[in-house]
Amino acid sequence: MPDVAPLETTTTTEETVTNPVTDDGDHDRFAHYARKADITRATVEGTPVMAICGKVWVPSRDPSKYPICKTCADIKSKLDTRNNN
Ligand SMILES: [Zn+2]
C-alpha cells in the first residue's frame, strides 16, 4: 500500500535521474541528483540546476569527490524501486 508521501512537485519521475552533480555552496558540499537535461544545460550555459531534493545551484565540480546528498539518495532509491517494479 502506498504509504510514501509525494516527494517531488515539479520534476517528472519518468526522466532518468542518474547524474550526481555537486553542491558548490559555501557551507556544505554534496553530490546531488538532478535531471540529465538540466545538468547538461547548466554545464553548457552556466545556469542553475535544481536537484531532486529541491536544492538549486550551479554545478561546477567533480561530484565523485563528494558524498551523495542523503535526501537525494533517498529520493532516488524510491524512484529506482518504482522503475524496477
Ligand atoms: Zn540533494
PDB file of the backbone (N, CA, C, O) and the ligand in Angstrom, with CONECT records:
HET     ZN  A 101       1
ATOM      1  N   MET A   1       0.832  -1.198   0.000  1.00  0.00           N
ATOM      2  CA  MET A   1       0.000   0.000   0.000  1.00  0.00           C
ATOM      3  C   MET A   1       0.865   1.246   0.000  1.00  0.00           C
ATOM      4  O   MET A   1       1.962   1.250   0.557  1.00  0.00           O
ATOM      5  N   PRO A   2       0.377   2.279  -0.614  1.00  0.00           N
ATOM      6  CA  PRO A   2       1.207   3.492  -0.734  1.00  0.00           C
ATOM      7  C   PRO A   2       1.238   4.283   0.566  1.00  0.00           C
ATOM      8  O   PRO A   2       0.265   4.943   0.933  1.00  0.00           O
ATOM      9  N   ASP A   3       2.326   4.209   1.227  1.00  0.00           N
ATOM     10  CA  ASP A   3       2.445   4.985   2.463  1.00  0.00           C
ATOM     11  C   ASP A   3       3.569   6.002   2.348  1.00  0.00           C
ATOM     12  O   ASP A   3       4.059   6.528   3.347  1.00  0.00           O
ATOM     13  N   VAL A   4       3.967   6.268   1.110  1.00  0.00           N
ATOM     14  CA  VAL A   4       5.056   7.204   0.880  1.00  0.00           C
ATOM     15  C   VAL A   4       4.485   8.539   0.413  1.00  0.00           C
ATOM     16  O   VAL A   4       3.727   8.605  -0.555  1.00  0.00           O
ATOM     17  N   ALA A   5       4.852   9.563   1.097  1.00  0.00           N
ATOM     18  CA  ALA A   5       4.371  10.886   0.716  1.00  0.00           C
ATOM     19  C   ALA A   5       5.052  11.324  -0.573  1.00  0.00           C
ATOM     20  O   ALA A   5       6.195  10.952  -0.838  1.00  0.00           O
ATOM     21  N   PRO A   6       4.352  12.108  -1.364  1.00  0.00           N
ATOM     22  CA  PRO A   6       4.985  12.619  -2.585  1.00  0.00           C
ATOM     23  C   PRO A   6       6.161  13.506  -2.259  1.00  0.00           C
ATOM     24  O   PRO A   6       6.077  14.390  -1.406  1.00  0.00           O
ATOM     25  N   LEU A   7       7.254  13.261  -2.946  1.00  0.00           N
ATOM     26  CA  LEU A   7       8.477  13.976  -2.626  1.00  0.00           C
ATOM     27  C   LEU A   7       8.811  15.048  -3.649  1.00  0.00           C
ATOM     28  O   LEU A   7       9.618  15.941  -3.394  1.00  0.00           O
ATOM     29  N   GLU A   8       8.186  14.946  -4.799  1.00  0.00           N
ATOM     30  CA  GLU A   8       8.515  15.891  -5.842  1.00  0.00           C
ATOM     31  C   GLU A   8       7.276  16.640  -6.273  1.00  0.00           C
ATOM     32  O   GLU A   8       6.162  16.116  -6.227  1.00  0.00           O
ATOM     33  N   THR A   9       7.483  17.856  -6.687  1.00  0.00           N
ATOM     34  CA  THR A   9       6.344  18.643  -7.117  1.00  0.00           C
ATOM     35  C   THR A   9       6.515  19.173  -8.525  1.00  0.00           C
ATOM     36  O   THR A   9       5.536  19.536  -9.177  1.00  0.00           O
ATOM     37  N   THR A  10       7.732  19.220  -8.994  1.00  0.00           N
ATOM     38  CA  THR A  10       7.947  19.842 -10.295  1.00  0.00           C
ATOM     39  C   THR A  10       8.543  18.901 -11.323  1.00  0.00           C
ATOM     40  O   THR A  10       8.124  18.912 -12.480  1.00  0.00           O
ATOM     41  N   THR A  11       9.489  18.105 -10.937  1.00  0.00           N
ATOM     42  CA  THR A  11      10.152  17.266 -11.920  1.00  0.00           C
ATOM     43  C   THR A  11       9.376  15.988 -12.161  1.00  0.00           C
ATOM     44  O   THR A  11       8.732  15.465 -11.252  1.00  0.00           O
ATOM     45  N   THR A  12       9.435  15.491 -13.366  1.00  0.00           N
ATOM     46  CA  THR A  12       8.779  14.233 -13.669  1.00  0.00           C
ATOM     47  C   THR A  12       9.661  13.088 -13.234  1.00  0.00           C
ATOM     48  O   THR A  12      10.882  13.143 -13.385  1.00  0.00           O
ATOM     49  N   THR A  13       9.059  12.069 -12.703  1.00  0.00           N
ATOM     50  CA  THR A  13       9.835  10.937 -12.206  1.00  0.00           C
ATOM     51  C   THR A  13      10.191   9.982 -13.326  1.00  0.00           C
ATOM     52  O   THR A  13      10.952   9.037 -13.119  1.00  0.00           O
ATOM     53  N   GLU A  14       9.655  10.214 -14.497  1.00  0.00           N
ATOM     54  CA  GLU A  14       9.933   9.296 -15.585  1.00  0.00           C
ATOM     55  C   GLU A  14      11.286   9.570 -16.222  1.00  0.00           C
ATOM     56  O   GLU A  14      11.872   8.695 -16.860  1.00  0.00           O
ATOM     57  N   GLU A  15      11.766  10.767 -16.049  1.00  0.00           N
ATOM     58  CA  GLU A  15      13.063  11.067 -16.610  1.00  0.00           C
ATOM     59  C   GLU A  15      14.168  10.427 -15.798  1.00  0.00           C
ATOM     60  O   GLU A  15      14.078  10.306 -14.576  1.00  0.00           O
ATOM     61  N   THR A  16      15.186  10.032 -16.481  1.00  0.00           N
ATOM     62  CA  THR A  16      16.297   9.393 -15.800  1.00  0.00           C
ATOM     63  C   THR A  16      17.009  10.395 -14.893  1.00  0.00           C
ATOM     64  O   THR A  16      17.349  11.506 -15.300  1.00  0.00           O
ATOM     65  N   VAL A  17      17.216   9.971 -13.676  1.00  0.00           N
ATOM     66  CA  VAL A  17      17.896  10.838 -12.729  1.00  0.00           C
ATOM     67  C   VAL A  17      19.094  10.088 -12.200  1.00  0.00           C
ATOM     68  O   VAL A  17      19.017   9.404 -11.179  1.00  0.00           O
ATOM     69  N   THR A  18      20.169  10.217 -12.884  1.00  0.00           N
ATOM     70  CA  THR A  18      21.308   9.391 -12.523  1.00  0.00           C
ATOM     71  C   THR A  18      22.589  10.176 -12.315  1.00  0.00           C
ATOM     72  O   THR A  18      23.541   9.673 -11.719  1.00  0.00           O
ATOM     73  N   ASN A  19      22.616  11.386 -12.797  1.00  0.00           N
ATOM     74  CA  ASN A  19      23.866  12.118 -12.720  1.00  0.00           C
ATOM     75  C   ASN A  19      24.010  12.858 -11.400  1.00  0.00           C
ATOM     76  O   ASN A  19      23.289  13.823 -11.144  1.00  0.00           O
ATOM     77  N   PRO A  20      24.922  12.418 -10.576  1.00  0.00           N
ATOM     78  CA  PRO A  20      25.178  13.210  -9.391  1.00  0.00           C
ATOM     79  C   PRO A  20      25.981  14.454  -9.764  1.00  0.00           C
ATOM     80  O   PRO A  20      26.977  14.365 -10.483  1.00  0.00           O
ATOM     81  N   VAL A  21      25.557  15.574  -9.289  1.00  0.00           N
ATOM     82  CA  VAL A  21      26.301  16.801  -9.523  1.00  0.00           C
ATOM     83  C   VAL A  21      26.546  17.470  -8.185  1.00  0.00           C
ATOM     84  O   VAL A  21      25.833  17.218  -7.213  1.00  0.00           O
ATOM     85  N   THR A  22      27.532  18.300  -8.141  1.00  0.00           N
ATOM     86  CA  THR A  22      27.960  18.748  -6.828  1.00  0.00           C
ATOM     87  C   THR A  22      27.334  20.052  -6.369  1.00  0.00           C
ATOM     88  O   THR A  22      26.993  20.938  -7.154  1.00  0.00           O
ATOM     89  N   ASP A  23      27.207  20.114  -5.095  1.00  0.00           N
ATOM     90  CA  ASP A  23      26.763  21.316  -4.428  1.00  0.00           C
ATOM     91  C   ASP A  23      27.989  22.196  -4.202  1.00  0.00           C
ATOM     92  O   ASP A  23      28.929  21.807  -3.509  1.00  0.00           O
ATOM     93  N   ASP A  24      27.964  23.349  -4.778  1.00  0.00           N
ATOM     94  CA  ASP A  24      29.123  24.216  -4.662  1.00  0.00           C
ATOM     95  C   ASP A  24      28.879  25.364  -3.694  1.00  0.00           C
ATOM     96  O   ASP A  24      29.470  26.437  -3.820  1.00  0.00           O
ATOM     97  N   GLY A  25      28.008  25.126  -2.737  1.00  0.00           N
ATOM     98  CA  GLY A  25      27.708  26.148  -1.743  1.00  0.00           C
ATOM     99  C   GLY A  25      28.848  26.321  -0.766  1.00  0.00           C
ATOM    100  O   GLY A  25      29.814  25.559  -0.788  1.00  0.00           O
ATOM    101  N   ASP A  26      28.743  27.299   0.074  1.00  0.00           N
ATOM    102  CA  ASP A  26      29.843  27.581   0.985  1.00  0.00           C
ATOM    103  C   ASP A  26      29.899  26.592   2.137  1.00  0.00           C
ATOM    104  O   ASP A  26      30.976  26.171   2.559  1.00  0.00           O
ATOM    105  N   HIS A  27      28.730  26.228   2.641  1.00  0.00           N
ATOM    106  CA  HIS A  27      28.719  25.510   3.905  1.00  0.00           C
ATOM    107  C   HIS A  27      28.794  24.005   3.747  1.00  0.00           C
ATOM    108  O   HIS A  27      29.394  23.315   4.571  1.00  0.00           O
ATOM    109  N   ASP A  28      28.187  23.499   2.689  1.00  0.00           N
ATOM    110  CA  ASP A  28      28.194  22.053   2.545  1.00  0.00           C
ATOM    111  C   ASP A  28      28.489  21.684   1.105  1.00  0.00           C
ATOM    112  O   ASP A  28      28.119  22.403   0.176  1.00  0.00           O
ATOM    113  N   ARG A  29      29.140  20.590   0.935  1.00  0.00           N
ATOM    114  CA  ARG A  29      29.416  20.127  -0.416  1.00  0.00           C
ATOM    115  C   ARG A  29      28.980  18.680  -0.556  1.00  0.00           C
ATOM    116  O   ARG A  29      29.576  17.764   0.009  1.00  0.00           O
ATOM    117  N   PHE A  30      27.945  18.514  -1.311  1.00  0.00           N
ATOM    118  CA  PHE A  30      27.437  17.174  -1.566  1.00  0.00           C
ATOM    119  C   PHE A  30      27.159  17.002  -3.040  1.00  0.00           C
ATOM    120  O   PHE A  30      26.960  17.974  -3.769  1.00  0.00           O
ATOM    121  N   ALA A  31      27.146  15.773  -3.464  1.00  0.00           N
ATOM    122  CA  ALA A  31      26.706  15.474  -4.820  1.00  0.00           C
ATOM    123  C   ALA A  31      25.201  15.236  -4.796  1.00  0.00           C
ATOM    124  O   ALA A  31      24.704  14.374  -4.072  1.00  0.00           O
ATOM    125  N   HIS A  32      24.494  16.009  -5.596  1.00  0.00           N
ATOM    126  CA  HIS A  32      23.046  15.860  -5.666  1.00  0.00           C
ATOM    127  C   HIS A  32      22.664  15.223  -6.986  1.00  0.00           C
ATOM    128  O   HIS A  32      23.412  15.280  -7.961  1.00  0.00           O
ATOM    129  N   TYR A  33      21.513  14.629  -7.002  1.00  0.00           N
ATOM    130  CA  TYR A  33      20.978  14.092  -8.252  1.00  0.00           C
ATOM    131  C   TYR A  33      20.057  15.117  -8.890  1.00  0.00           C
ATOM    132  O   TYR A  33      19.238  15.757  -8.230  1.00  0.00           O
ATOM    133  N   ALA A  34      20.223  15.247 -10.195  1.00  0.00           N
ATOM    134  CA  ALA A  34      19.344  16.128 -10.944  1.00  0.00           C
ATOM    135  C   ALA A  34      19.097  15.513 -12.308  1.00  0.00           C
ATOM    136  O   ALA A  34      19.732  14.531 -12.693  1.00  0.00           O
ATOM    137  N   ARG A  35      18.163  16.111 -13.027  1.00  0.00           N
ATOM    138  CA  ARG A  35      17.865  15.572 -14.341  1.00  0.00           C
ATOM    139  C   ARG A  35      19.028  15.823 -15.301  1.00  0.00           C
ATOM    140  O   ARG A  35      19.673  16.871 -15.267  1.00  0.00           O
ATOM    141  N   LYS A  36      19.271  14.848 -16.143  1.00  0.00           N
ATOM    142  CA  LYS A  36      20.397  14.954 -17.066  1.00  0.00           C
ATOM    143  C   LYS A  36      20.297  16.192 -17.943  1.00  0.00           C
ATOM    144  O   LYS A  36      21.287  16.886 -18.180  1.00  0.00           O
ATOM    145  N   ALA A  37      19.092  16.458 -18.420  1.00  0.00           N
ATOM    146  CA  ALA A  37      18.908  17.607 -19.309  1.00  0.00           C
ATOM    147  C   ALA A  37      19.272  18.899 -18.585  1.00  0.00           C
ATOM    148  O   ALA A  37      19.873  19.804 -19.164  1.00  0.00           O
ATOM    149  N   ASP A  38      18.902  18.969 -17.318  1.00  0.00           N
ATOM    150  CA  ASP A  38      19.202  20.170 -16.542  1.00  0.00           C
ATOM    151  C   ASP A  38      20.703  20.316 -16.318  1.00  0.00           C
ATOM    152  O   ASP A  38      21.257  21.414 -16.389  1.00  0.00           O
ATOM    153  N   ILE A  39      21.341  19.194 -16.049  1.00  0.00           N
ATOM    154  CA  ILE A  39      22.781  19.210 -15.806  1.00  0.00           C
ATOM    155  C   ILE A  39      23.529  19.616 -17.063  1.00  0.00           C
ATOM    156  O   ILE A  39      24.469  20.410 -17.023  1.00  0.00           O
ATOM    157  N   THR A  40      23.092  19.056 -18.172  1.00  0.00           N
ATOM    158  CA  THR A  40      23.729  19.384 -19.445  1.00  0.00           C
ATOM    159  C   THR A  40      23.612  20.874 -19.729  1.00  0.00           C
ATOM    160  O   THR A  40      24.580  21.527 -20.120  1.00  0.00           O
ATOM    161  N   ARG A  41      22.412  21.395 -19.526  1.00  0.00           N
ATOM    162  CA  ARG A  41      22.198  22.809 -19.794  1.00  0.00           C
ATOM    163  C   ARG A  41      23.030  23.660 -18.845  1.00  0.00           C
ATOM    164  O   ARG A  41      23.618  24.666 -19.240  1.00  0.00           O
ATOM    165  N   ALA A  42      23.066  23.239 -17.595  1.00  0.00           N
ATOM    166  CA  ALA A  42      23.815  24.002 -16.606  1.00  0.00           C
ATOM    167  C   ALA A  42      25.296  24.031 -16.940  1.00  0.00           C
ATOM    168  O   ALA A  42      25.972  25.046 -16.771  1.00  0.00           O
ATOM    169  N   THR A  43      25.784  22.898 -17.417  1.00  0.00           N
ATOM    170  CA  THR A  43      27.195  22.806 -17.780  1.00  0.00           C
ATOM    171  C   THR A  43      27.510  23.715 -18.963  1.00  0.00           C
ATOM    172  O   THR A  43      28.538  24.391 -18.992  1.00  0.00           O
ATOM    173  N   VAL A  44      26.614  23.715 -19.923  1.00  0.00           N
ATOM    174  CA  VAL A  44      26.849  24.483 -21.142  1.00  0.00           C
ATOM    175  C   VAL A  44      26.622  25.976 -20.919  1.00  0.00           C
ATOM    176  O   VAL A  44      27.420  26.811 -21.347  1.00  0.00           O
ATOM    177  N   GLU A  45      25.534  26.292 -20.251  1.00  0.00           N
ATOM    178  CA  GLU A  45      25.130  27.693 -20.148  1.00  0.00           C
ATOM    179  C   GLU A  45      25.485  28.334 -18.802  1.00  0.00           C
ATOM    180  O   GLU A  45      25.410  29.552 -18.640  1.00  0.00           O
ATOM    181  N   GLY A  46      25.869  27.490 -17.847  1.00  0.00           N
ATOM    182  CA  GLY A  46      26.190  28.030 -16.539  1.00  0.00           C
ATOM    183  C   GLY A  46      24.967  28.461 -15.751  1.00  0.00           C
ATOM    184  O   GLY A  46      25.048  29.302 -14.856  1.00  0.00           O
ATOM    185  N   THR A  47      23.841  27.874 -16.096  1.00  0.00           N
ATOM    186  CA  THR A  47      22.611  28.206 -15.380  1.00  0.00           C
ATOM    187  C   THR A  47      22.439  27.288 -14.182  1.00  0.00           C
ATOM    188  O   THR A  47      22.981  26.182 -14.169  1.00  0.00           O
ATOM    189  N   PRO A  48      21.704  27.724 -13.189  1.00  0.00           N
ATOM    190  CA  PRO A  48      21.486  26.877 -12.015  1.00  0.00           C
ATOM    191  C   PRO A  48      20.659  25.645 -12.361  1.00  0.00           C
ATOM    192  O   PRO A  48      19.863  25.652 -13.300  1.00  0.00           O
ATOM    193  N   VAL A  49      20.861  24.613 -11.597  1.00  0.00           N
ATOM    194  CA  VAL A  49      20.116  23.375 -11.791  1.00  0.00           C
ATOM    195  C   VAL A  49      19.405  23.054 -10.477  1.00  0.00           C
ATOM    196  O   VAL A  49      19.901  23.378  -9.397  1.00  0.00           O
ATOM    197  N   MET A  50      18.244  22.419 -10.580  1.00  0.00           N
ATOM    198  CA  MET A  50      17.554  22.028  -9.359  1.00  0.00           C
ATOM    199  C   MET A  50      17.682  20.532  -9.157  1.00  0.00           C
ATOM    200  O   MET A  50      17.305  19.737 -10.018  1.00  0.00           O
ATOM    201  N   ALA A  51      18.223  20.158  -7.999  1.00  0.00           N
ATOM    202  CA  ALA A  51      18.347  18.745  -7.663  1.00  0.00           C
ATOM    203  C   ALA A  51      16.980  18.193  -7.307  1.00  0.00           C
ATOM    204  O   ALA A  51      16.039  18.949  -7.064  1.00  0.00           O
ATOM    205  N   ILE A  52      16.873  16.875  -7.278  1.00  0.00           N
ATOM    206  CA  ILE A  52      15.604  16.255  -6.953  1.00  0.00           C
ATOM    207  C   ILE A  52      15.218  16.491  -5.491  1.00  0.00           C
ATOM    208  O   ILE A  52      14.066  16.289  -5.105  1.00  0.00           O
ATOM    209  N   CYS A  53      16.183  16.918  -4.690  1.00  0.00           N
ATOM    210  CA  CYS A  53      15.869  17.235  -3.297  1.00  0.00           C
ATOM    211  C   CYS A  53      15.388  18.670  -3.165  1.00  0.00           C
ATOM    212  O   CYS A  53      14.949  19.095  -2.096  1.00  0.00           O
ATOM    213  N   GLY A  54      15.476  19.415  -4.271  1.00  0.00           N
ATOM    214  CA  GLY A  54      14.962  20.773  -4.250  1.00  0.00           C
ATOM    215  C   GLY A  54      16.039  21.830  -4.211  1.00  0.00           C
ATOM    216  O   GLY A  54      15.751  23.018  -4.364  1.00  0.00           O
ATOM    217  N   LYS A  55      17.282  21.413  -4.006  1.00  0.00           N
ATOM    218  CA  LYS A  55      18.354  22.397  -3.945  1.00  0.00           C
ATOM    219  C   LYS A  55      18.653  22.960  -5.331  1.00  0.00           C
ATOM    220  O   LYS A  55      18.690  22.228  -6.321  1.00  0.00           O
ATOM    221  N   VAL A  56      18.862  24.255  -5.380  1.00  0.00           N
ATOM    222  CA  VAL A  56      19.184  24.900  -6.644  1.00  0.00           C
ATOM    223  C   VAL A  56      20.572  25.502  -6.544  1.00  0.00           C
ATOM    224  O   VAL A  56      20.876  26.248  -5.613  1.00  0.00           O
ATOM    225  N   TRP A  57      21.409  25.171  -7.513  1.00  0.00           N
ATOM    226  CA  TRP A  57      22.752  25.711  -7.505  1.00  0.00           C
ATOM    227  C   TRP A  57      23.375  25.511  -8.872  1.00  0.00           C
ATOM    228  O   TRP A  57      22.790  24.857  -9.735  1.00  0.00           O
ATOM    229  N   VAL A  58      24.549  26.064  -9.073  1.00  0.00           N
ATOM    230  CA  VAL A  58      25.253  25.876 -10.335  1.00  0.00           C
ATOM    231  C   VAL A  58      26.340  24.819 -10.142  1.00  0.00           C
ATOM    232  O   VAL A  58      27.328  25.067  -9.451  1.00  0.00           O
ATOM    233  N   PRO A  59      26.167  23.663 -10.737  1.00  0.00           N
ATOM    234  CA  PRO A  59      27.156  22.601 -10.586  1.00  0.00           C
ATOM    235  C   PRO A  59      28.437  22.930 -11.340  1.00  0.00           C
ATOM    236  O   PRO A  59      28.391  23.437 -12.461  1.00  0.00           O
ATOM    237  N   SER A  60      29.560  22.647 -10.735  1.00  0.00           N
ATOM    238  CA  SER A  60      30.798  23.001 -11.411  1.00  0.00           C
ATOM    239  C   SER A  60      31.950  22.072 -11.079  1.00  0.00           C
ATOM    240  O   SER A  60      33.011  22.158 -11.697  1.00  0.00           O
ATOM    241  N   ARG A  61      31.761  21.198 -10.126  1.00  0.00           N
ATOM    242  CA  ARG A  61      32.896  20.398  -9.699  1.00  0.00           C
ATOM    243  C   ARG A  61      32.675  18.918  -9.907  1.00  0.00           C
ATOM    244  O   ARG A  61      31.565  18.467 -10.187  1.00  0.00           O
ATOM    245  N   ASP A  62      33.748  18.180  -9.765  1.00  0.00           N
ATOM    246  CA  ASP A  62      33.689  16.741  -9.917  1.00  0.00           C
ATOM    247  C   ASP A  62      32.900  16.123  -8.758  1.00  0.00           C
ATOM    248  O   ASP A  62      33.333  16.191  -7.607  1.00  0.00           O
ATOM    249  N   PRO A  63      31.768  15.533  -9.054  1.00  0.00           N
ATOM    250  CA  PRO A  63      30.910  15.016  -7.985  1.00  0.00           C
ATOM    251  C   PRO A  63      31.486  13.805  -7.277  1.00  0.00           C
ATOM    252  O   PRO A  63      31.071  13.484  -6.163  1.00  0.00           O
ATOM    253  N   SER A  64      32.428  13.135  -7.901  1.00  0.00           N
ATOM    254  CA  SER A  64      32.935  11.905  -7.307  1.00  0.00           C
ATOM    255  C   SER A  64      33.706  12.158  -6.017  1.00  0.00           C
ATOM    256  O   SER A  64      33.958  11.238  -5.239  1.00  0.00           O
ATOM    257  N   LYS A  65      34.073  13.407  -5.804  1.00  0.00           N
ATOM    258  CA  LYS A  65      34.853  13.727  -4.605  1.00  0.00           C
ATOM    259  C   LYS A  65      33.970  13.965  -3.390  1.00  0.00           C
ATOM    260  O   LYS A  65      34.458  14.084  -2.266  1.00  0.00           O
ATOM    261  N   TYR A  66      32.666  14.034  -3.629  1.00  0.00           N
ATOM    262  CA  TYR A  66      31.775  14.408  -2.544  1.00  0.00           C
ATOM    263  C   TYR A  66      30.776  13.303  -2.224  1.00  0.00           C
ATOM    264  O   TYR A  66      30.417  12.511  -3.095  1.00  0.00           O
ATOM    265  N   PRO A  67      30.337  13.253  -0.996  1.00  0.00           N
ATOM    266  CA  PRO A  67      29.317  12.266  -0.639  1.00  0.00           C
ATOM    267  C   PRO A  67      27.977  12.649  -1.258  1.00  0.00           C
ATOM    268  O   PRO A  67      27.682  13.826  -1.464  1.00  0.00           O
ATOM    269  N   ILE A  68      27.182  11.637  -1.545  1.00  0.00           N
ATOM    270  CA  ILE A  68      25.867  11.884  -2.126  1.00  0.00           C
ATOM    271  C   ILE A  68      24.942  12.480  -1.058  1.00  0.00           C
ATOM    272  O   ILE A  68      24.882  12.015   0.080  1.00  0.00           O
ATOM    273  N   CYS A  69      24.236  13.512  -1.471  1.00  0.00           N
ATOM    274  CA  CYS A  69      23.238  14.128  -0.610  1.00  0.00           C
ATOM    275  C   CYS A  69      22.256  13.058  -0.119  1.00  0.00           C
ATOM    276  O   CYS A  69      21.700  12.305  -0.919  1.00  0.00           O
ATOM    277  N   LYS A  70      22.052  12.998   1.173  1.00  0.00           N
ATOM    278  CA  LYS A  70      21.220  11.934   1.733  1.00  0.00           C
ATOM    279  C   LYS A  70      19.783  12.026   1.228  1.00  0.00           C
ATOM    280  O   LYS A  70      19.144  11.014   0.940  1.00  0.00           O
ATOM    281  N   THR A  71      19.296  13.240   1.130  1.00  0.00           N
ATOM    282  CA  THR A  71      17.923  13.404   0.651  1.00  0.00           C
ATOM    283  C   THR A  71      17.795  12.925  -0.784  1.00  0.00           C
ATOM    284  O   THR A  71      16.850  12.218  -1.133  1.00  0.00           O
ATOM    285  N   CYS A  72      18.753  13.316  -1.610  1.00  0.00           N
ATOM    286  CA  CYS A  72      18.738  12.878  -2.999  1.00  0.00           C
ATOM    287  C   CYS A  72      18.830  11.354  -3.092  1.00  0.00           C
ATOM    288  O   CYS A  72      18.100  10.728  -3.861  1.00  0.00           O
ATOM    289  N   ALA A  73      19.715  10.773  -2.318  1.00  0.00           N
ATOM    290  CA  ALA A  73      19.885   9.329  -2.361  1.00  0.00           C
ATOM    291  C   ALA A  73      18.598   8.624  -1.967  1.00  0.00           C
ATOM    292  O   ALA A  73      18.226   7.602  -2.545  1.00  0.00           O
ATOM    293  N   ASP A  74      17.937   9.181  -0.986  1.00  0.00           N
ATOM    294  CA  ASP A  74      16.690   8.586  -0.522  1.00  0.00           C
ATOM    295  C   ASP A  74      15.618   8.665  -1.596  1.00  0.00           C
ATOM    296  O   ASP A  74      14.906   7.697  -1.861  1.00  0.00           O
ATOM    297  N   ILE A  75      15.520   9.829  -2.203  1.00  0.00           N
ATOM    298  CA  ILE A  75      14.526  10.008  -3.266  1.00  0.00           C
ATOM    299  C   ILE A  75      14.844   9.095  -4.442  1.00  0.00           C
ATOM    300  O   ILE A  75      13.960   8.444  -4.999  1.00  0.00           O
ATOM    301  N   LYS A  76      16.116   9.058  -4.807  1.00  0.00           N
ATOM    302  CA  LYS A  76      16.490   8.258  -5.960  1.00  0.00           C
ATOM    303  C   LYS A  76      16.223   6.773  -5.718  1.00  0.00           C
ATOM    304  O   LYS A  76      15.796   6.065  -6.629  1.00  0.00           O
ATOM    305  N   SER A  77      16.470   6.302  -4.509  1.00  0.00           N
ATOM    306  CA  SER A  77      16.228   4.897  -4.227  1.00  0.00           C
ATOM    307  C   SER A  77      14.743   4.572  -4.370  1.00  0.00           C
ATOM    308  O   SER A  77      14.372   3.478  -4.795  1.00  0.00           O
ATOM    309  N   LYS A  78      13.911   5.529  -4.013  1.00  0.00           N
ATOM    310  CA  LYS A  78      12.465   5.322  -4.188  1.00  0.00           C
ATOM    311  C   LYS A  78      12.114   5.286  -5.669  1.00  0.00           C
ATOM    312  O   LYS A  78      11.285   4.486  -6.105  1.00  0.00           O
ATOM    313  N   LEU A  79      12.757   6.165  -6.436  1.00  0.00           N
ATOM    314  CA  LEU A  79      12.491   6.172  -7.875  1.00  0.00           C
ATOM    315  C   LEU A  79      12.953   4.883  -8.511  1.00  0.00           C
ATOM    316  O   LEU A  79      12.267   4.326  -9.369  1.00  0.00           O
ATOM    317  N   ASP A  80      14.112   4.404  -8.095  1.00  0.00           N
ATOM    318  CA  ASP A  80      14.645   3.167  -8.651  1.00  0.00           C
ATOM    319  C   ASP A  80      13.715   2.006  -8.333  1.00  0.00           C
ATOM    320  O   ASP A  80      13.467   1.138  -9.170  1.00  0.00           O
ATOM    321  N   THR A  81      13.218   2.011  -7.128  1.00  0.00           N
ATOM    322  CA  THR A  81      12.289   0.948  -6.744  1.00  0.00           C
ATOM    323  C   THR A  81      11.063   0.981  -7.629  1.00  0.00           C
ATOM    324  O   THR A  81      10.552  -0.054  -8.060  1.00  0.00           O
ATOM    325  N   ARG A  82      10.601   2.192  -7.889  1.00  0.00           N
ATOM    326  CA  ARG A  82       9.429   2.334  -8.748  1.00  0.00           C
ATOM    327  C   ARG A  82       9.725   1.842 -10.166  1.00  0.00           C
ATOM    328  O   ARG A  82       8.910   1.168 -10.794  1.00  0.00           O
ATOM    329  N   ASN A  83      10.924   2.203 -10.649  1.00  0.00           N
ATOM    330  CA  ASN A  83      11.277   1.829 -12.020  1.00  0.00           C
ATOM    331  C   ASN A  83      11.432   0.333 -12.180  1.00  0.00           C
ATOM    332  O   ASN A  83      11.166  -0.218 -13.248  1.00  0.00           O
ATOM    333  N   ASN A  84      11.861  -0.320 -11.119  1.00  0.00           N
ATOM    334  CA  ASN A  84      12.071  -1.758 -11.206  1.00  0.00           C
ATOM    335  C   ASN A  84      10.780  -2.543 -11.013  1.00  0.00           C
ATOM    336  O   ASN A  84      10.768  -3.771 -11.099  1.00  0.00           O
ATOM    337  N   ASN A  85       9.755  -1.861 -10.767  1.00  0.00           N
ATOM    338  CA  ASN A  85       8.501  -2.503 -10.479  1.00  0.00           C
ATOM    339  C   ASN A  85       7.981  -3.336 -11.650  1.00  0.00           C
ATOM    340  O   ASN A  85       6.916  -3.945 -11.550  1.00  0.00           O
TER     341      ASN A  85
HETATM  342 ZN    ZN A 101      20.277  16.749  -2.760  1.00  0.00          ZN2+
END
